[in-house]
Amino acid sequence: MNNPGHALNVGPALTLEDLREGLAFVEMHYQRVFGLSPSPPDHLIIARNTSRIVGAIGVNVWQPDMGLRLARLYQFAPTDAPLPIDLPHTAEFGRWACDEEDVSGPLLHAAVCFALSHQKIYAWCEHTTTVNRACRRFGVVFHEVINARIDPSGIEECHRRFYQYNHTHLYMIELEQARIALETYLKHS
């Protein structure tokens, strides 16, 4: 970022301290906004402004024994998918929280690059149309799975409140397209 005085450092939480602090950051945001604790992600990308965490995004990668949470939660016909369903080459993004302006783009870029480094081609995420509109400014094309419906039996008890009060949609993105768009956006911001 070309903002003097804004020493933004974005990357995976590699130490136990970074992970603990990053998860506490996400917990604080989710408690304040949704009144619930999110399940921990497989990997957490954090953004620090100097020493303080100002943003985080979770990344889950498909594993044969675990699958993906969103693939279990959302039901849709494969023909309704805007991109190929290739779960072994798919990641999912979530637990996205930011305290400062201009942190979302670098966080999403780091999550995209992290997923690409794990040989993923696609990512799934769920968010509201408001979040989707905000992300479009980065040039990333989030393809909505139009007829995706949540299977209520797939919602963990601790997350029911979130789905009662938030109308989310399932989106898919191509990671390489997202990387190029985000690098263009960040270069000119």
N, C-alpha and C positions, 0 to 999 in steps of 0.2 A: 504494500500500500504506500502511496506517495503522500502521506500525511505527517508533516513534521510533528514530533512530540508524541506520535502514536506508534509505539514500538510493539506492533502486533506480531506475536509468535504463534503459529498454528501447526499442530501436528498431533500424532497419537500420544495418548497418556502412556508413557513407558515405565514410569516408576510407580510403586505402590502409593506414594504420596500424591502424585499427579492424578492417579486413578481415584483415590479416595476423595480428593478435593473436587475433581470433576464430577463425580457421582453426587456429591453433596450439593454442588451448584445446580445440577439438573433436578435433584430432589426438591430443592428450595423453589425453583421455578414451577415445577409441576404441582407442588403443594399449594403455592400461591394462586396459580391460574386454574387448576383443575381439581384441587383438593384430594390428590392421590399420589402414590409413589409409583413411578414407572419401574418396570422390570429392568434389571441391568442389561446393557448391550454386551455383545461379544467383545467389541472394541469401542473405545471412546476417543474421539478426536476433540482436543481442547484448544481454545484460543486464549492467550494471555496478552494483556496489555501491561507491559513491564512485568510485574510479578503476580498480578491479580487475574484470575480467570474471568473472562467476559463473554465466553460462549462455549458451547459444546454440541456435538452431534454424535449419535451412536451409529455404529455400523455392525450389522450382523451379516455373516457370510454363510451360504448354504453349506451344510455338512450332512453326509448321508444318514447319520443317526439322529439328527436334530431337525432337518428341513429348514423352513423359514416360517416365522410366526405369521406373517401376512398371508402366506399361501394356505395356512391352516384356517385363518380367520375369514378370509374373503372367498366367496363362492361365485364362479362365473364360468360361462362356456368358453373353452379355448378359442373358439371362433370370434369371441367378443374381445379378445386381447389385442391391443393395438401393436404389440411387439411380440416376437416369439416367446413362448414359455419354455425357458431353458434353465430350470432351477439350479443345476450344478454350476452354471455360469452367472448366477444372480446373487446380488447382495441386497440388503434392505437398509434404509436409512430411517432413523427416528430419534426421539429424545433430543430434539433440536431446541436449544434455548440460547438467547443472546441478551446481553445487558447494554451493548453499545451499538450505535449505528455503524454500518459498513463492516460488520463482522460476519454476517450471513454468507456473503459471497466467498470469502476466503475459507470459511468452514466447509461449505459445500464442495469447493474445489479440493480441499484436503481429503474429504470423504470419498470423492470420486477417484482421486489418485490412489488412495489407499485400496479401494475396491479393485481398481485396475491392476495394482501390484499383486493382487491375489487372483489374477487371471479371470476376473469377472467381466462380463460384457454388458450386463443390464443391472439396473437397480429398481427396486420397488419401494414406494413410500406411501404413506397415507397422510393427508392433511386436508385442510379446508380449502375452499375455493379462494379465500382471501390470501392464504399463504401461497397458493399456486400463482395467483396474480403477482404477488410480490417477487416470487422467484423468476417469473418471466422476464423481468428487467435484466437478468443476467444472460438472457439468450438461451437458456436451457429449456428444451421442449419436454414438458411433463405430459405424457400421453395418458389421459384418463381411461380407465377401464369402465366404460359407460354403464354396463349392466351388472357390475359387481355388487354383491349384497353380502352383508356381514352375517355369518352364521352365529346366532346368539350363544349356541352351546360352545363355541370356540373362544368366547371372551372369558378371561380369567376373572374371578370374583373381584379382585382388587382393581380391575379396570372397568367394571360395569358402569360406574358413575361417569367416567370419561365419555363413553359411547351414548349414555343417556342424554348428555348435554351438548355434545358436539356432533355436527354432521360432517363426517369425514368422507373422503373419496380415495380410491386406490389409484395410484399413478405408476407408470413405468417410464424409465428413461434409458436411453442408450448412453453408456458411460463415456465412450470416446467423443460423441457429439457434445456431451455436457462438458468434458474437459476442454475442448477447443473453444466453446462458447464462453466458459468461465475465464479462461486465460485471456481471451480477447477483452472481456469485460474488465478484468482486473488490471490489464495493461493500460486501459484508457480511463481508469477511475482515479 
